[in-house]
Amino acid sequence: MFLSIITFGLYSPIAKLRLYHYFINRTKSNETEAGQLHFGYEPEGKEDYLYVFGQTILSIITLGIYYPWAFCNIGQRIAGKTFIEKRVLFQ
C-alpha cells in the first residue's frame, strides 16, 4: 500500500500533463469560412514535471496553505505554453 501511494505521487504530475496534452491537441473549433482553430500545447517533459512536482511538494509541506498559489502557478505555466493555430480551409 505504501509503495502504491509513493508511485502514484511520483507519476500523477506527469500523467496530468500528458492527459492535458492529449486532449488539448485534439480540440478544434467548428469549420467556418475563415478556417478552423486548432489548439496545442508545447510540453517540456522534464522541466514541466519537476515544476509541477515541486509545487505539489510545497503544498504538502505547508499542509495545504500554499495550494492556491501552486494551483495558480501551475495554471499560468501550462496556459503560457498553450497556443491556438488558425488553419485556412481551401475550397
Disulfide bonds with the S-S distance in Angstrom:
none
